Amino acid sequence: MPTTTRIYNFSAGPAVLPLPVLEEAQRHLVSLPGVGMSVMEISHRSKTFEDLLNTAIEDIRALADVPANYRILMLQGGATLQFSMVPMNLLTPGASADYIDTGSWADKAIKEAKKVGPVNIAATTKTDGYTRIPRQEELRLTPGAAYVHITTNNTIEGTEWKTLPEVGEAPLVADTSSDMFSGPIDVGRFGLIYAGAQKNLGPSGVTLVIIREDLLARSVDSLPVMLNYRVHAENNSLYNTPNTFGIYILGLTVKWLRSLGGLPAIARINQRKAAKLYAEIDRTGFYRGTAQKESRSLMNVTFRLPSEELEKLFVKESTAAGLDGLKGHRAVGGMRASIYNAFPEDGVDALVEFMREFERRHG
């Protein structure tokens, strides 16, 4: 029999959404109040949808205190398309781009950028198994670089930047897919920020891009129109039919974040959730965290057990106990608990309780 009870979803993405958002979407799925149609049926050219889009943009601007000289875009193609769009738009002729390699997704971004133009690997922690973030003194930045690219949170390896790197005059570009709006963010430190929505913002199919207006001048007319930031900015993300339903859910999620007290409030919640889980991982040595402690992610908690046989059993038993999605990424193995903004704290408590019982029986 299929279950109708919500389980604890530790998936890395598409990931858990706020229950109040799901419930509001459910209530209004057939007919938006005062509209008589589903949000999935209304024209993207209608005033109703434009109001939804503009409200979402305004709420994002208020939530993150986005400066007036930044444009907020709702695009498609996920962060993976941004791996190409960023260099196509920002890597100016004769210049090179600096990339800091901290994990699997950063490596993918580098490979795509190299197809567009010269790339300098300013630092990498690959030889350390991507278990840490590089120190400032390890960076070898290029004078006059077109931009510097980082991945703020490494979903697969479970590491995150605790402090942004100092990159001089070059625009800082960040893939924030798995930690966007998980705490306060100084948008003014960046030239461009992008995030696939399906981890921490909403459903799959929407990509949030925040870009400083002066950088739009780098988007040349020879670019394919759908890959041109300037075209999307000039058309308020409505050059073509956007992901209307995804934007609607993203807008509800941002409202939910504001209702909690904004980014400082969600940061406190996320820090508390992660602290509980890391404390259990460190308690006896039966579990072993894979990321170095100073680089540990608040969003994706990665750990191993004493043997692969025990890890398989852990996945089997935890899934049966209603704790879903704890198997680590196929590239690194082990366990991964993704505890994004919308993940409930009682789910972390349930996992900690399960871990203690599993250790009692198998340790």
Backbone torsions as a table, in degrees:
resi	resn	phi	psi	omega
1	MET	NA	132.9	177.0
2	PRO	-68.1	144.2	-179.2
3	THR	-80.6	143.9	174.0
4	THR	-112.5	3.0	178.6
5	THR	-95.2	134.4	178.9
6	ARG	-70.8	128.8	176.6
7	ILE	-96.6	177.2	176.8
8	TYR	-88.1	116.6	-173.0
9	ASN	-101.1	103.1	180.0
10	PHE	-93.2	14.5	-177.0
11	SER	-60.4	146.7	179.9
12	ALA	-79.5	-12.8	176.9
13	GLY	141.6	136.9	-5.0
14	PRO	-54.1	141.2	-166.5
15	ALA	-122.9	-178.3	-177.8
16	VAL	-59.0	140.5	175.3
17	LEU	-112.9	155.8	179.1
18	PRO	-61.1	132.3	-179.1
19	LEU	-58.6	-41.2	177.6
20	PRO	-60.8	-32.4	177.7
21	VAL	-68.0	-46.1	179.2
22	LEU	-61.6	-40.9	-178.1
23	GLU	-68.0	-39.2	177.4
24	GLU	-67.0	-42.1	178.0
25	ALA	-62.1	-38.1	178.4
26	GLN	-64.0	-43.6	-179.1
27	ARG	-62.5	-35.3	-172.4
28	HIS	-107.9	12.3	-174.7
29	LEU	-63.7	-42.6	-176.9
30	VAL	-76.3	-37.5	-177.7
31	SER	-151.6	117.1	173.1
32	LEU	-63.9	141.4	179.9
33	PRO	-54.4	126.8	177.2
34	GLY	78.4	2.5	-176.2
35	VAL	-111.4	-40.7	179.6
36	GLY	82.9	9.1	176.7
37	MET	-140.2	159.4	173.9
38	SER	-72.2	152.6	175.0
39	VAL	-60.2	-23.8	179.4
40	MET	-79.5	-6.8	-177.8
41	GLU	-108.7	-18.9	-174.2
42	ILE	-77.0	150.6	179.2
43	SER	-67.6	141.1	175.7
44	HIS	-71.7	-10.4	175.9
45	ARG	-93.5	-2.2	-177.0
46	SER	-76.5	155.4	176.4
47	LYS	-62.2	-34.9	-179.6
48	THR	-58.4	-48.7	-178.3
49	PHE	-71.9	-40.3	178.6
50	GLU	-58.9	-37.0	176.3
51	ASP	-64.4	-41.2	177.4
52	LEU	-61.6	-45.9	-179.9
53	LEU	-62.6	-48.8	-176.9
54	ASN	-67.1	-34.6	176.4
55	THR	-65.2	-42.1	177.6
56	ALA	-60.8	-42.8	179.4
57	ILE	-63.8	-43.8	179.0
58	GLU	-64.1	-38.8	179.0
59	ASP	-68.0	-37.6	175.6
60	ILE	-63.3	-43.6	-179.5
61	ARG	-61.6	-40.8	179.7
62	ALA	-72.5	-41.9	-177.7
63	LEU	-60.7	-45.7	-174.0
64	ALA	-103.9	7.7	-179.3
65	ASP	52.1	49.7	-177.5
66	VAL	-70.8	124.4	-178.8
67	PRO	-60.5	157.7	-175.8
68	ALA	-64.7	-24.2	-177.3
69	ASN	-91.2	25.3	174.2
70	TYR	-120.5	141.1	175.4
71	ARG	-102.6	142.1	-179.8
72	ILE	-110.4	119.4	-175.5
73	LEU	-116.4	147.6	174.9
74	MET	-117.6	100.0	-173.3
75	LEU	-110.2	-173.8	-179.3
76	GLN	-125.0	173.5	176.2
77	GLY	94.3	-2.8	177.3
78	GLY	69.4	179.4	177.3
79	ALA	-62.9	-28.3	-178.2
80	THR	-61.8	-39.1	176.1
81	LEU	-67.6	-32.1	177.3
82	GLN	-65.4	-26.1	175.3
83	PHE	-56.7	-31.3	178.1
84	SER	-93.4	-41.5	-176.8
85	MET	-62.7	-38.7	-179.0
86	VAL	-57.7	-55.4	179.6
87	PRO	-68.5	-33.0	179.7
88	MET	-62.3	-33.7	-178.2
89	ASN	-94.3	-34.7	-169.1
90	LEU	-107.5	-18.8	-177.7
91	LEU	-84.3	93.7	-173.3
92	THR	-73.1	153.4	-178.8
93	PRO	-56.7	134.3	178.2
94	GLY	86.1	-8.5	-179.7
95	ALA	-105.3	169.2	173.4
96	SER	-124.7	164.8	179.0
97	ALA	-116.1	141.4	176.0
98	ASP	-94.9	134.0	176.3
99	TYR	-126.2	136.7	176.5
100	ILE	-105.5	118.1	-170.4
101	ASP	-94.3	106.8	-177.2
102	THR	-121.5	7.2	-179.2
103	GLY	170.7	-174.5	-173.9
104	SER	-61.3	-40.8	-178.1
105	TRP	-74.5	-34.3	174.0
106	ALA	-63.0	-40.7	178.6
107	ASP	-62.3	-40.3	177.7
108	LYS	-64.8	-39.3	178.2
109	ALA	-62.8	-40.2	179.1
110	ILE	-62.6	-44.9	-178.8
111	LYS	-60.9	-39.3	178.7
112	GLU	-70.5	-39.5	-179.5
113	ALA	-64.3	-36.0	179.9
114	LYS	-63.6	-21.8	176.7
115	LYS	-73.8	-17.7	-176.1
116	VAL	-99.9	-40.6	-176.3
117	GLY	-171.4	-172.6	-177.1
118	PRO	-66.6	136.5	-179.5
119	VAL	-128.9	135.3	174.3
120	ASN	-111.0	126.3	174.6
121	ILE	-82.7	101.6	-173.9
122	ALA	-72.7	-25.4	175.6
123	ALA	-168.8	153.4	175.4
124	THR	-148.2	146.5	173.8
125	THR	-115.7	24.7	-178.8
126	LYS	-60.7	-40.0	-178.8
127	THR	-65.7	-19.2	175.7
128	ASP	-94.6	14.5	-178.7
129	GLY	69.0	23.1	-178.7
130	TYR	56.3	34.2	-178.2
131	THR	-88.0	-0.3	-178.0
132	ARG	-151.3	168.1	174.2
133	ILE	-97.4	138.6	-179.4
134	PRO	-65.9	151.5	177.0
135	ARG	-81.2	157.1	-178.4
136	GLN	-54.2	-41.3	-176.7
137	GLU	-69.9	-12.4	177.5
138	GLU	-84.1	-14.2	-175.9
139	LEU	-72.8	134.4	176.1
140	ARG	-118.9	83.0	-173.8
141	LEU	-84.7	150.8	-178.6
142	THR	-92.2	123.6	174.6
143	PRO	-59.0	131.3	179.5
144	GLY	76.2	17.7	178.8
145	ALA	-59.1	145.6	179.2
146	ALA	-63.6	-35.2	176.1
147	TYR	-170.3	167.4	174.3
148	VAL	-120.9	127.4	-174.7
149	HIS	-109.3	133.0	173.1
150	ILE	-131.1	160.4	170.3
151	THR	-111.8	111.3	-168.5
152	THR	-68.2	-31.1	179.3
153	ASN	-138.1	129.2	-175.5
154	ASN	-100.0	99.3	-170.0
155	THR	-58.6	-40.2	-174.5
156	ILE	-76.8	-43.9	-173.9
157	GLU	-89.9	-15.4	176.6
158	GLY	76.7	38.6	176.3
159	THR	-124.9	159.7	178.8
160	GLU	-148.8	155.3	172.6
161	TRP	-75.3	122.5	175.8
162	LYS	-85.3	-32.0	178.4
163	THR	-134.6	133.9	-179.5
164	LEU	-66.1	144.9	178.1
165	PRO	-71.8	151.0	172.6
166	GLU	-85.3	121.4	-173.4
167	VAL	-123.5	12.0	177.7
168	GLY	71.8	-139.3	-175.0
169	GLU	-83.1	-15.0	-177.5
170	ALA	-67.5	139.9	175.4
171	PRO	-62.1	134.3	176.2
172	LEU	-89.5	124.8	179.8
173	VAL	-112.9	134.2	-174.8
174	ALA	-134.8	132.5	165.9
175	ASP	-87.2	109.9	-177.2
176	THR	-113.1	27.5	-170.5
177	SER	-53.3	-41.5	-172.5
178	SER	-102.0	5.1	173.8
179	ASP	-139.8	14.3	-179.5
180	MET	-60.1	132.2	178.4
181	PHE	59.3	28.3	174.4
182	SER	-88.3	-2.6	178.2
183	GLY	-178.0	178.5	-179.5
184	PRO	-56.7	142.5	179.7
185	ILE	-136.2	131.6	178.0
186	ASP	-91.1	87.7	-175.1
187	VAL	-57.0	-33.8	-178.1
188	GLY	-63.6	-14.3	176.6
189	ARG	-77.4	-11.9	-172.2
190	PHE	-112.4	152.5	168.0
191	GLY	-88.1	-37.3	-179.1
192	LEU	-152.4	137.9	176.0
193	ILE	-126.5	135.9	175.2
194	TYR	-136.7	154.9	-178.1
195	ALA	-158.3	124.0	166.2
196	GLY	-65.8	136.0	-170.1
197	ALA	-73.7	-21.8	-162.5
198	GLN	-73.4	0.3	177.9
199	LYS	-102.8	-44.5	-171.5
200	ASN	-138.1	3.5	-174.8
201	LEU	-123.8	-27.2	-173.7
202	GLY	170.2	-152.5	-179.4
203	PRO	-84.0	166.9	175.7
204	SER	-66.4	152.6	176.5
205	GLY	109.9	-10.6	176.5
206	VAL	-117.7	138.1	174.6
207	THR	-123.6	120.5	178.3
208	LEU	-85.6	129.4	175.4
209	VAL	-128.0	128.0	174.8
210	ILE	-117.3	116.5	-172.8
211	ILE	-129.1	137.6	176.8
212	ARG	-70.0	135.2	-169.3
213	GLU	-59.4	-36.2	-177.5
214	ASP	-64.2	-23.9	-179.9
215	LEU	-75.2	-17.1	178.6
216	LEU	-63.1	-24.6	179.4
217	ALA	-65.8	-18.5	178.9
218	ARG	-77.7	-14.8	-178.3
219	SER	-79.5	104.7	-173.4
220	VAL	-85.4	156.4	-176.6
221	ASP	-64.8	-23.0	-177.8
222	SER	-73.6	-10.4	176.9
223	LEU	-68.5	145.6	169.3
224	PRO	-54.0	137.6	-168.4
225	VAL	-59.1	-36.2	-178.4
226	MET	-76.8	-7.1	178.8
227	LEU	-109.0	15.6	-174.1
228	ASN	-108.7	112.4	-179.4
229	TYR	-59.0	-39.3	-176.1
230	ARG	-63.5	-40.0	178.3
231	VAL	-62.6	-45.0	-179.9
232	HIS	-64.6	-38.2	179.4
233	ALA	-67.3	-42.5	-179.8
234	GLU	-64.8	-25.4	-178.2
235	ASN	-107.2	14.9	177.9
236	ASN	50.6	43.0	179.5
237	SER	64.7	18.4	-177.2
238	LEU	-119.7	27.8	176.8
239	TYR	-62.6	-42.1	174.6
240	ASN	-124.7	-174.2	179.2
241	THR	-73.2	115.5	179.3
242	PRO	-81.8	179.6	175.3
243	ASN	-78.3	86.5	-172.0
244	THR	-62.3	-45.0	-178.6
245	PHE	-66.8	-41.4	179.2
246	GLY	-62.1	-40.1	178.2
247	ILE	-65.6	-39.0	177.3
248	TYR	-59.2	-47.7	-179.4
249	ILE	-67.9	-40.3	177.1
250	LEU	-59.1	-42.2	178.2
251	GLY	-61.0	-41.8	177.4
252	LEU	-64.2	-37.5	-179.5
253	THR	-66.2	-40.5	178.3
254	VAL	-65.8	-39.6	175.4
255	LYS	-60.8	-40.7	178.8
256	TRP	-61.1	-43.1	178.0
257	LEU	-61.6	-42.4	178.9
258	ARG	-63.8	-37.0	-178.6
259	SER	-67.3	-25.2	178.7
260	LEU	-75.9	-17.7	-175.4
261	GLY	120.0	9.6	175.4
262	GLY	84.2	-164.8	-172.6
263	LEU	-68.3	-36.6	175.5
264	PRO	-61.4	-37.5	-178.7
265	ALA	-69.1	-44.8	-179.0
266	ILE	-69.0	-29.8	176.4
267	ALA	-62.0	-43.1	179.6
268	ARG	-63.0	-41.1	178.5
269	ILE	-63.5	-46.7	-178.5
270	ASN	-64.2	-39.4	178.4
271	GLN	-64.8	-39.2	179.9
272	ARG	-67.4	-43.0	179.6
273	LYS	-61.7	-48.6	-177.3
274	ALA	-65.0	-39.0	-178.7
275	ALA	-60.7	-40.4	178.0
276	LYS	-60.3	-44.1	-175.3
277	LEU	-72.6	-43.1	178.7
278	TYR	-66.6	-33.4	177.7
279	ALA	-62.4	-38.9	178.6
280	GLU	-69.9	-40.1	178.3
281	ILE	-60.2	-38.9	-175.5
282	ASP	-88.1	-4.1	-166.9
283	ARG	-64.6	-44.7	-174.0
284	THR	-127.9	-19.6	-174.7
285	GLY	99.6	-7.5	175.8
286	PHE	-64.6	-41.1	172.9
287	TYR	-98.5	148.0	-179.0
288	ARG	-131.7	118.0	175.9
289	GLY	-67.0	141.0	-176.6
290	THR	-92.9	-23.9	178.2
291	ALA	-89.1	143.8	175.1
292	GLN	-62.9	142.5	-167.5
293	LYS	-57.2	-37.6	-177.7
294	GLU	-72.9	-9.6	-178.5
295	SER	-116.7	8.3	-174.0
296	ARG	-62.6	136.8	179.2
297	SER	-79.9	142.9	171.8
298	LEU	-82.4	-17.0	-173.8
299	MET	-96.9	-39.3	-175.2
300	ASN	-127.0	106.1	-175.7
301	VAL	-97.7	113.4	-175.7
302	THR	-108.4	139.5	-179.7
303	PHE	-157.7	161.4	178.2
304	ARG	-119.8	164.1	172.6
305	LEU	-111.7	173.4	-175.4
306	PRO	-60.7	-24.8	-179.6
307	SER	-149.7	159.6	177.8
308	GLU	-67.1	-30.6	177.6
309	GLU	-63.3	-42.3	177.9
310	LEU	-68.0	-34.2	177.9
311	GLU	-64.0	-42.4	177.5
312	LYS	-62.6	-40.6	178.9
313	LEU	-67.5	-39.3	178.0
314	PHE	-59.3	-46.0	179.4
315	VAL	-62.5	-45.5	-178.8
316	LYS	-61.6	-47.7	-175.4
317	GLU	-73.8	-37.3	179.6
318	SER	-67.3	-38.9	177.2
319	THR	-62.1	-43.2	178.9
320	ALA	-64.0	-26.5	-179.3
321	ALA	-87.6	5.6	178.3
322	GLY	86.5	18.5	177.0
323	LEU	-111.3	94.3	-168.7
324	ASP	-98.9	149.0	170.6
325	GLY	84.4	24.0	-175.4
326	LEU	-89.6	-7.8	178.2
327	LYS	-67.4	131.7	-179.3
328	GLY	-65.8	165.5	178.6
329	HIS	-60.1	143.5	-176.1
330	ARG	-58.2	-24.1	-177.5
331	ALA	-74.6	-24.2	-174.9
332	VAL	-126.0	-17.3	179.2
333	GLY	73.7	-163.3	179.2
334	GLY	69.4	-152.4	-177.4
335	MET	-115.6	152.4	173.6
336	ARG	-146.7	121.4	175.0
337	ALA	-107.1	110.4	178.1
338	SER	-92.4	117.0	-173.1
339	ILE	-123.4	66.7	-176.8
340	TYR	-67.4	179.2	-177.7
341	ASN	-45.6	-46.6	-172.4
342	ALA	-81.4	-6.4	-178.3
343	PHE	-72.7	126.7	-174.7
344	PRO	-72.6	144.2	-178.9
345	GLU	-64.1	-31.4	179.0
346	ASP	-67.7	-21.7	173.8
347	GLY	-69.8	-36.7	174.6
348	VAL	-65.2	-42.4	178.2
349	ASP	-60.8	-39.6	179.4
350	ALA	-65.6	-39.3	179.0
351	LEU	-66.6	-43.8	178.8
352	VAL	-59.4	-43.0	178.1
353	GLU	-62.5	-42.9	178.7
354	PHE	-63.2	-42.7	-179.2
355	MET	-61.0	-40.8	179.8
356	ARG	-65.7	-42.0	179.2
357	GLU	-68.0	-40.4	179.0
358	PHE	-63.1	-42.8	177.6
359	GLU	-63.9	-39.1	179.6
360	ARG	-60.2	-38.2	-177.0
361	ARG	-84.0	-27.2	-171.9
362	HIS	-123.6	-3.8	-176.5
363	GLY	-82.1	NA	NA
